[in-house]
């Protein structure tokens, strides 16, 4: 009992530390890049960083099966903290691009490795552990908005470094071999797992699921990259007011994670993904109309649908559908596609949309929510709750 409780606490702290960094980076990185003189390349730079995850997430997740998740988490936290700290002194476009690519390579796998750790133990309630990440994000975005308003945009990088440094310390507190599968270290076991992974990656249902969720997630690209810039430059909200809007969305996310947890039947997991599509269509469609500050608050509450329901539903599907022998590697591939390549490609194309359409650019995000929802409906009709591919018999 105490051992499980201790693991839950440590994993919760890892989530908190990672999302504290993300709570600074996601809403305020664009402001920092613009202040450095890269205002016309914000989407390109952020998109490049996201795309870098497509290499880091699957490769480091695969290595974690051999070396242990704790060691890979320490390496990832150390490397990303060092690269982010170096950004303080970088002013050349190509140097900044290189550092963002390097940092993205190592930052990306952190969430995938932590998710794999949390999902690998059925005794852990994923929703209740994961919500501490959302709380870390909420604390960072609200405090960050106030501090940046007070001390200026250059503080963004220092807050990011602080978050990653805390994360690095927390990773040392994880059990040295928590959920490490010793049997996967042998050549024969790895060969069998690799064959299983190959079958998983060519299964049509795998890509139907992953691309549909990736499209739902990519519907947040405009919000992540340009919402604060729009609210501060067009609507003339302060950064603290903008942070309050982000905070509201995260509180809604935490609420859903706490209420739903992860003890839900199969049909509920499917419903969560459909709710994500509906929530995204409504949220982005109405946000494109530039509503007043007060009206934005109920729209931000739809983050519980567009993001939290999407993420929790996807995690519950993966827990049921992926053989344990390849769970960590699959989580890295999933994260690379969903949190890296698809949203990265979309983000890299948004600079002209922002320049010419402003808030109306959210209409493109509503369209992505609808497209992802169509894919999810097809997926839910085809998936019965079984493994996407069967593990080979050991009899």
Phi and psi in degrees as a GROMACS rama.xvg file:
@    title "Ramachandran Plot"
@    xaxis  label "Phi"
@    yaxis  label "Psi"
@TYPE xy
-67.3602  -33.6571  UNK-2
-64.9248  -45.5672  UNK-3
-64.7878  -40.8505  UNK-4
-63.0381  -40.0663  UNK-5
-65.4678  -39.8845  UNK-6
-64.7458  -43.4605  UNK-7
-59.5557  -41.8608  UNK-8
-63.6947  -44.0641  UNK-9
-67.516  -42.8441  UNK-10
-64.5157  -38.9459  UNK-11
-60.5493  -39.4243  UNK-12
-68.6847  -35.0127  UNK-13
-63.2874  -46.043  UNK-14
-57.2681  -45.8784  UNK-15
-59.8743  -46.7381  UNK-16
-64.526  -43.5323  UNK-17
-63.7205  -45.4273  UNK-18
-76.0897  -19.0198  UNK-19
-63.7559  -45.6894  UNK-20
-57.9209  -46.7365  UNK-21
-65.009  -31.6439  UNK-22
-67.7835  -19.9541  UNK-23
-90.6448  -45.3691  UNK-24
-66.6206  -46.0959  UNK-25
-64.3741  -51.0802  UNK-26
-81.4594  -23.9619  UNK-27
-113.307  -7.07774  UNK-28
-61.2212  -38.9771  UNK-29
-62.7168  -39.7755  UNK-30
-64.4758  -39.9625  UNK-31
-65.2985  -43.4788  UNK-32
-64.1782  -40.3427  UNK-33
-64.5159  -39.9995  UNK-34
-66.0645  -26.4395  UNK-35
-81.3986  -2.71948  UNK-36
98.0526  14.1578  UNK-37
-110.811  34.3114  UNK-38
-58.9772  -31.325  UNK-39
-87.9912  1.80499  UNK-40
-127.466  18.3079  UNK-41
-59.9103  -50.4259  UNK-42
-61.505  -39.8826  UNK-43
-64.8702  -44.5476  UNK-44
-68.3526  -45.2098  UNK-45
-66.7184  -39.9065  UNK-46
-62.1524  -40.0965  UNK-47
-62.7672  -40.6544  UNK-48
-62.9334  -40.7884  UNK-49
-65.7645  -41.6191  UNK-50
-65.3229  -31.6387  UNK-51
-58.7256  -26.0913  UNK-52
-64.8061  -25.4717  UNK-53
-64.6349  -21.9663  UNK-54
-92.7653  -45.5178  UNK-55
-67.8944  -41.6191  UNK-56
-64.8304  -53.8628  UNK-57
-70.776  -36.2883  UNK-58
-69.8756  -44.9776  UNK-59
-73.7347  -29.505  UNK-60
-67.6342  -39.4071  UNK-61
-62.6362  -43.7542  UNK-62
-63.8828  -30.3023  UNK-63
-64.4299  -30.1924  UNK-64
-64.4343  -26.3492  UNK-65
-94.4617  -38.7004  UNK-66
-102.748  -16.3328  UNK-67
104.942  139.715  UNK-68
-68.0584  -35.7694  UNK-69
-61.5518  -46.7163  UNK-70
-62.4733  -43.3362  UNK-71
-66.7914  -34.9566  UNK-72
-64.832  -39.8871  UNK-73
-64.2113  -46.7157  UNK-74
-60.4692  -45.4753  UNK-75
-63.5951  -43.7612  UNK-76
-65.3163  -42.2528  UNK-77
-65.0826  -47.4719  UNK-78
-65.33  -42.7489  UNK-79
-69.5395  -35.1367  UNK-80
-65.4465  -41.1224  UNK-81
-65.2407  -43.3359  UNK-82
-65.959  -40.3287  UNK-83
-67.179  -39.945  UNK-84
-61.1207  -39.1343  UNK-85
-64.833  -26.1889  UNK-86
-59.8785  -24.8615  UNK-87
-56.0993  -34.5138  UNK-88
-101.568  2.68302  UNK-89
-97.3106  130.106  UNK-90
-127.247  -19.2347  UNK-91
-77.1112  137.272  UNK-92
-56.778  -46.1099  UNK-93
-71.2741  -31.1123  UNK-94
-68.4162  -44.8014  UNK-95
-61.3683  -43.4276  UNK-96
-59.9965  -45.8305  UNK-97
-62.4563  -42.3775  UNK-98
-67.5192  -37.796  UNK-99
-66.5403  -37.6134  UNK-100
-64.811  -44.3777  UNK-101
-63.9303  -47.1818  UNK-102
-63.0547  -41.479  UNK-103
-61.3282  -37.3752  UNK-104
-58.3847  -39.7669  UNK-105
-94.0882  -30.6527  UNK-106
-68.7309  -39.6631  UNK-107
-51.3637  -49.7687  UNK-108
-68.8124  -15.5657  UNK-109
-57.8919  -47.3698  UNK-110
-68.3356  -41.5321  UNK-111
-60.9384  -43.6153  UNK-112
-66.4383  -39.0878  UNK-113
-69.4026  -41.3466  UNK-114
-60.3064  -44.1412  UNK-115
-61.2589  -39.2857  UNK-116
-64.2184  -44.306  UNK-117
-70.095  -40.2193  UNK-118
-75.6775  -19.2413  UNK-119
-74.6223  -13.6712  UNK-120
-115.23  109.977  UNK-121
-63.6098  -19.339  UNK-122
-76.7544  -16.0304  UNK-123
-87.3081  131.364  UNK-124
-82.7539  105.714  UNK-125
-57.3301  -45.7808  UNK-126
-60.0279  -40.0404  UNK-127
-73.2128  -32.2875  UNK-128
-74.7228  -44.0139  UNK-129
-67.1229  -27.8434  UNK-130
-62.6934  -22.5051  UNK-131
-67.2809  -26.1793  UNK-132
-65.9311  -43.3412  UNK-133
-63.3875  -37.6082  UNK-134
-65.0225  -40.2441  UNK-135
-60.3337  -41.3714  UNK-136
-62.4569  -44.2591  UNK-137
-62.4025  -44.76  UNK-138
-60.902  -44.5838  UNK-139
-66.354  -44.5882  UNK-140
-69.3318  -35.8971  UNK-141
-75.7291  -48.7957  UNK-142
-66.5724  -38.0796  UNK-143
-62.7792  -42.5612  UNK-144
-60.46  -41.5179  UNK-145
-67.3956  -45.6217  UNK-146
-66.4138  -39.7459  UNK-147
-70.0551  -37.3455  UNK-148
-59.7937  -36.4646  UNK-149
-81.8922  -40.1981  UNK-150
-111.431  -8.92728  UNK-151
103.591  161.704  UNK-152
-61.4404  -33.6702  UNK-153
-55.5088  -20.2741  UNK-154
-66.8955  -18.4523  UNK-155
-53.371  -50.0268  UNK-156
-64.7879  -39.3426  UNK-157
-65.0901  -37.0152  UNK-158
-68.5396  -37.2399  UNK-159
-63.0361  -44.5564  UNK-160
-61.7986  -40.7391  UNK-161
-60.8879  -44.307  UNK-162
-62.9234  -43.7538  UNK-163
-68.8222  -33.0764  UNK-164
-66.6455  -42.0738  UNK-165
-63.3506  -42.0009  UNK-166
-58.7884  -42.9412  UNK-167
-58.4558  -44.0715  UNK-168
-63.138  -41.7111  UNK-169
-64.1945  -38.4061  UNK-170
-62.0501  -28.1731  UNK-171
-67.8452  -19.6686  UNK-172
-83.193  -6.44252  UNK-173
-71.2538  149.884  UNK-174
-56.0764  140.558  UNK-175
-59.2101  -33.5699  UNK-176
-130.976  38.8185  UNK-177
-59.5232  119.273  UNK-178
58.1025  23.6088  UNK-179
-76.3133  127.089  UNK-180
-88.3814  97.6203  UNK-181
-58.631  -34.4531  UNK-182
-66.9729  -18.6029  UNK-183
-83  -4.61864  UNK-184
-83.7601  -14.8405  UNK-185
-79.957  152.583  UNK-186
-61.1934  -44.2864  UNK-187
-63.1788  -43.3663  UNK-188
-65.4771  -39.2151  UNK-189
-67.403  -37.3945  UNK-190
-62.7987  -43.7704  UNK-191
-63.3359  -43.0597  UNK-192
-64.5407  -38.0401  UNK-193
-64.8612  -39.4158  UNK-194
-64.6704  -41.1707  UNK-195
-63.542  -40.545  UNK-196
-62.5104  -41.2272  UNK-197
-60.2503  -43.0497  UNK-198
-63.184  -39.7463  UNK-199
-62.6754  -41.074  UNK-200
-76.0285  -16.8822  UNK-201
-102.227  -1.7072  UNK-202
-73.2667  124.465  UNK-203
-55.8772  -35.8113  UNK-204
-66.8706  -28.4098  UNK-205
-59.7088  -48.9078  UNK-206
-76.406  -31.1916  UNK-207
-60.5431  -45.7456  UNK-208
-66.0951  -53.5584  UNK-209
-64.8481  -42.7851  UNK-210
-69.833  -33.1758  UNK-211
-66.9014  -45.7106  UNK-212
-66.2402  -39.389  UNK-213
-60.6192  -36.9379  UNK-214
-68.9356  -41.2895  UNK-215
-60.52  -43.5799  UNK-216
-66.636  -38.641  UNK-217
-65.5939  -17.6498  UNK-218
-66.5372  -10.5789  UNK-219
-92.2262  -0.594755  UNK-220
-60.0714  -44.1692  UNK-221
-65.7001  -40.2635  UNK-222
-63.5256  -47.19  UNK-223
-62.467  -41.1415  UNK-224
-90.2608  -30.991  UNK-225
-126.187  -4.36255  UNK-226
-61.9642  -46.0901  UNK-227
-66.1284  -41.6944  UNK-228
-61.7462  -40.7617  UNK-229
-64.8609  -46.7412  UNK-230
-66.7374  -34.4552  UNK-231
-83.8483  -38.0058  UNK-232
-90.2681  -33.5417  UNK-233
-98.1213  -49.531  UNK-234
-86.8404  -12.1048  UNK-235
63.2695  33.2627  UNK-236
-80.0867  150.621  UNK-237
-73.8849  166.406  UNK-238
-66.8153  -30.2363  UNK-239
-68.1319  -39.6788  UNK-240
-62.7483  -40.4343  UNK-241
-64.1207  -40.1363  UNK-242
-62.2669  -36.4169  UNK-243
-63.0244  -35.9996  UNK-244
-66.7522  -45.9518  UNK-245
-60.6019  -42.6137  UNK-246
-58.3484  -41.4584  UNK-247
-61.0171  -42.8811  UNK-248
-61.6994  -40.387  UNK-249
-70.4988  -37.7777  UNK-250
-60.8908  -40.8999  UNK-251
-63.2412  -39.1843  UNK-252
-62.0714  -47.3527  UNK-253
-60.1242  -41.3201  UNK-254
-59.8589  -45.6757  UNK-255
-64.4709  -43.4391  UNK-256
-61.2365  -38.2081  UNK-257
-71.7322  -45.3542  UNK-258
-68.1051  -43.9877  UNK-259
-82.2522  -38.639  UNK-260
60.8248  -132.378  UNK-261
-141.775  11.0574  UNK-262
-93.1699  71.3296  UNK-263
-127.051  150.366  UNK-264
-70.6167  167.838  UNK-265
-56.5772  -45.9253  UNK-266
-61.5595  -33.265  UNK-267
-67.697  -37.57  UNK-268
-61.7447  -41.3191  UNK-269
-64.6648  -42.2445  UNK-270
-62.5302  -36.125  UNK-271
-58.3612  -40.7481  UNK-272
-68.4174  -37.3267  UNK-273
-68.6947  -40.5734  UNK-274
-59.7465  -35.1314  UNK-275
-61.4198  -41.9494  UNK-276
-64.9605  -47.3693  UNK-277
-62.2876  -44.8561  UNK-278
-60.8011  -40.0117  UNK-279
-65.8104  -42.3681  UNK-280
-59.5221  -47.0772  UNK-281
-67.995  -46.8172  UNK-282
-61.4344  -52.7158  UNK-283
-74.2236  -32.7883  UNK-284
-62.1282  -44.2859  UNK-285
-75.5586  -34.0829  UNK-286
-64.6656  -30.295  UNK-287
-64.2791  -16.437  UNK-288
-87.2183  7.55585  UNK-289
52.1394  59.5271  UNK-290
-67.8653  167.459  UNK-291
-67.2581  168.083  UNK-292
-57.0106  -46.4526  UNK-293
-66.0772  -36.7203  UNK-294
-71.6973  -19.7379  UNK-295
-69.5111  -25.5213  UNK-296
-63.4049  -49.6048  UNK-297
-63.7424  -31.6531  UNK-298
-66.2895  -36.9114  UNK-299
-65.3849  -28.6369  UNK-300
-63.5236  -20.6265  UNK-301
-70.8769  -3.59434  UNK-302
-61.5139  -26.6619  UNK-303
-61.1989  -32.3152  UNK-304
-87.5784  -57.3416  UNK-305
-62.7155  -33.2882  UNK-306
-111.847  -57.4819  UNK-307
-61.5712  -43.9321  UNK-308
-65.1544  -38.5217  UNK-309
-61.2299  -49.4118  UNK-310
-67.2138  -47.4955  UNK-311
-65.1568  -43.1394  UNK-312
-59.6433  -43.2731  UNK-313
-64.6655  -41.6939  UNK-314
-63.9196  -39.352  UNK-315
-68.0826  -35.4218  UNK-316
-64.7986  -46.5465  UNK-317
-63.3357  -38.1731  UNK-318
-60.38  -36.6033  UNK-319
-83.7108  -30.8219  UNK-320
-98.3786  -14.793  UNK-321
-107.816  127.207  UNK-322
-59.9393  139.601  UNK-323
-56.6284  -31.7334  UNK-324
-62.6348  -23.955  UNK-325
-120.59  15.4307  UNK-326
-60.8684  -45.2772  UNK-327
-66.2537  -44.7339  UNK-328
-63.5003  -42.9233  UNK-329
-62.9879  -38.5959  UNK-330
-61.786  -38.304  UNK-331
-66.4282  -40.8992  UNK-332
-65.6975  -44.1619  UNK-333
-57.7675  -48.6241  UNK-334
-63.1175  -38.4892  UNK-335
-63.0708  -43.3886  UNK-336
-73.5597  -47.5367  UNK-337
-77.9248  -46.2383  UNK-338
-96.338  -3.92706  UNK-339
-119.376  -81.7566  UNK-340
-66.7045  -47.0868  UNK-341
-69.8306  -51.5362  UNK-342
-67.7739  -28.6335  UNK-343
-66.8167  -44.4771  UNK-344
-62.6759  -44.6355  UNK-345
-61.3366  -46.5507  UNK-346
-61.5299  -39.5849  UNK-347
-65.7841  -15.9484  UNK-348
-101.911  5.87462  UNK-349
-93.049  -10.933  UNK-350
-56.1809  -49.8882  UNK-351
-66.5128  -30.3291  UNK-352
-63.8854  -45.5305  UNK-353
-63.4974  -41.7051  UNK-354
-66.2992  -34.7402  UNK-355
-102.182  -25.7898  UNK-356
-115.092  -20.6273  UNK-357
59.7557  -130.42  UNK-358
-63.2598  -26.5352  UNK-359
-66.0424  -13.2821  UNK-360
-62.2376  -20.6395  UNK-361
-63.7511  -19.0979  UNK-362
-62.2111  -33.9546  UNK-363
-64.7265  -34.3381  UNK-364
-70.4621  -35.9516  UNK-365
-63.1051  -37.744  UNK-366
-65.3974  -38.7075  UNK-367
-65.1073  -38.6723  UNK-368
-60.9956  -40.8189  UNK-369
-66.982  -42.858  UNK-370
-63.0568  -45.2872  UNK-371
-61.706  -37.9139  UNK-372
-63.9765  -37.195  UNK-373
-61.5761  -44.2883  UNK-374
-62.5218  -39.7488  UNK-375
-65.621  -40.1305  UNK-376
-60.6257  -44.389  UNK-377
-62.342  -43.3175  UNK-378
-61.4141  -47.6769  UNK-379
-64.7786  -25.1021  UNK-380
-77.202  -25.0962  UNK-381
-96.4743  -26.1271  UNK-382
-93.9896  128.825  UNK-383
-100.684  -3.01678  UNK-384
106.695  -0.84293  UNK-385
-84.8961  170.47  UNK-386
-58.329  142.043  UNK-387
-60.981  -37.6694  UNK-388
-137.266  146.881  UNK-389
-83.1815  138.989  UNK-390
-70.9346  144.877  UNK-391
-64.8187  146.592  UNK-392
-71.0402  139.709  UNK-393
-102.642  3.31358  UNK-394
